Amino acid sequence: MALRGTNQEFGRPYNRRIVLESIRLHGPVARGDIARRVGLTVQTVSTIVRELEEHGYVLSVREEPRGRGLPPATLRINPEGGYAVGIHITPLGIDAALTNLSGDVIESAHREAPNATPDLAFDLIGAMVNDLTGLRPGGRVLGIGMALPGPFGVESMSFVGPTTMAGWKDVSLRERLAASTGLPAFFETDMAAAAMGERLYGLGTGYSEYYYLYFGVGLGGVMVHEGSALRGAWGNAGEIGHIPVVPGGEFCPCGNRGCLERYLSLEARGRWTGGDADWVAEIGPVFRNAIAVVENLFDPETVILGGLASTDLLERLAGSATQLPNSVSARRDRTSPRIIVGRGGQHAVLRGAAALAVSGVLSPRFGQMFAAERERDRDLLQGKGMAA
């Protein structure tokens, strides 16, 4: 997977992000190599690198000469050049992590808070962030990113039912998060944050086109296309859990019957009285059909299973899919399995949420460089029941 820069002026913040990401992925790396990887001129890369060096985000190292002339200076991320906090809220509780610029988790914390009200949640978050940032006194904390179940701004579906955060409708998420922590604040759906975490730090680094199937309390999924998550017109793409798959099936809080997450999710697993093996065998046909639907819709290189489910459970699900239905992904020239299990686990969500803050501060509105997209995002947050 390779991100490409743009030589248009409005792309400067975006270029800063992809240069920084290229250094993180490939460092120590020379300026010329970065330019070739991201499709920018050496002069543009040098200008961006100088800015990043001045702010302490990257370090320049020159090896000892081994012959005539000086070897080119190489660049690497300065892990201690900045920190970010990732927060994940679920109906079960709150998780938080402090990460450095390399995406390493310095420390994480968990608070049991079933179905926490906004007031309680933000009080807990404020205390958790204070404890975590206190581990690096004097360190530069760039911001905080929060992940929580979606969808956002859908009257009949947002914050309704056991898989979402009941009572959070009309909460000014970014404003409340910034007020409780004193940090620049950003938020995203948990499935999109997890997909970002996997792309930046997990198996997603090896793919340009993959689908991330997120097992949370509910079920979601994100198609990652050329390194970016497809978000849809209102930012809610990926609610695969609300695809009706069983006519006349179980009632879903969204108002439909037979929705996929009523059978395939951690909430569904919790209602099952037997063991994991029996549950996987029971829902195996539904799972395999869901994979075929994803493949036919998106034609991904692979489907990555991740989220809050244990690695053992995800491995069992992947193992149950040895006889997948035919789809456009059933190719003889495949170089990857149709299904793989992600490496990130719970930390994929937290690292992805923290990355929201890093990108949001260093590259404001990354991925949303055009006016129409900025207007659409503003409508999502302010005009549909949630404030920016």
URNOR-V415555 format. One record per backbone hydrogen bond with DSSP energy under -1.0 kcal/mol. NH is the residue of the N-H (numbers start at 1). CO is the residue of the C=O. If there is no record, write none. Layout:
# URNOR-V415555
NH_CO / NH_CO
This chain:
# URNOR-V415555
5_38 / 11_8 / 12_9 / 15_11 / 16_12 / 17_13 / 18_14 / 19_15 / 20_16 / 21_17 / 22_18 / 23_19 / 24_20 / 25_21 / 26_22 / 27_23 / 29_75 / 34_30 / 35_31 / 36_32 / 37_33 / 38_34 / 39_35 / 40_35 / 45_41 / 46_42 / 47_43 / 48_44 / 49_45 / 50_46 / 51_47 / 52_48 / 53_49 / 54_50 / 55_51 / 56_53 / 57_52 / 59_76 / 61_74 / 74_61 / 75_29 / 76_59 / 78_57 / 81_78 / 83_140 / 84_99 / 85_143 / 86_97 / 87_145 / 88_95 / 89_147 / 90_93 / 94_111 / 95_88 / 96_109 / 97_86 / 98_107 / 99_84 / 100_104 / 101_79 / 103_100 / 106_98 / 107_98 / 109_96 / 111_94 / 113_92 / 115_91 / 116_113 / 121_117 / 122_118 / 123_119 / 124_120 / 125_121 / 126_122 / 127_123 / 128_124 / 129_125 / 130_126 / 131_127 / 132_128 / 133_129 / 134_130 / 135_132 / 136_133 / 139_136 / 142_83 / 144_184 / 145_85 / 146_186 / 147_87 / 148_188 / 157_154 / 158_154 / 160_157 / 164_161 / 166_164 / 168_165 / 171_168 / 173_171 / 176_172 / 177_173 / 178_174 / 179_175 / 180_176 / 181_177 / 182_178 / 186_144 / 188_146 / 190_148 / 193_189 / 194_190 / 195_191 / 196_192 / 197_193 / 198_194 / 199_195 / 200_196 / 201_197 / 202_198 / 204_198 / 205_202 / 206_203 / 207_204 / 210_224 / 211_302 / 212_222 / 213_304 / 214_220 / 215_306 / 216_218 / 220_214 / 221_238 / 222_212 / 224_210 / 225_228 / 226_208 / 228_225 / 230_223 / 237_231 / 240_238 / 241_219 / 242_239 / 243_240 / 245_258 / 246_258 / 249_246 / 252_256 / 255_252 / 258_250 / 260_243 / 261_241 / 262_259 / 263_260 / 264_260 / 266_216 / 267_217 / 269_265 / 270_266 / 272_269 / 279_275 / 280_276 / 281_277 / 282_278 / 283_279 / 287_283 / 288_284 / 289_285 / 290_286 / 291_287 / 292_288 / 293_289 / 294_290 / 295_291 / 296_292 / 297_293 / 298_294 / 299_295 / 301_209 / 303_338 / 304_211 / 305_340 / 306_213 / 308_215 / 314_310 / 315_311 / 316_312 / 317_313 / 318_314 / 319_315 / 320_316 / 321_318 / 330_327 / 331_329 / 340_303 / 342_305 / 348_345 / 350_346 / 351_347 / 352_348 / 353_349 / 354_350 / 355_351 / 356_352 / 357_353 / 358_354 / 359_355 / 360_356 / 361_357 / 362_358 / 363_359 / 366_363 / 368_365 / 374_370 / 375_371 / 376_372 / 377_373 / 378_374 / 379_375 / 380_376 / 381_377 / 382_378 / 383_379
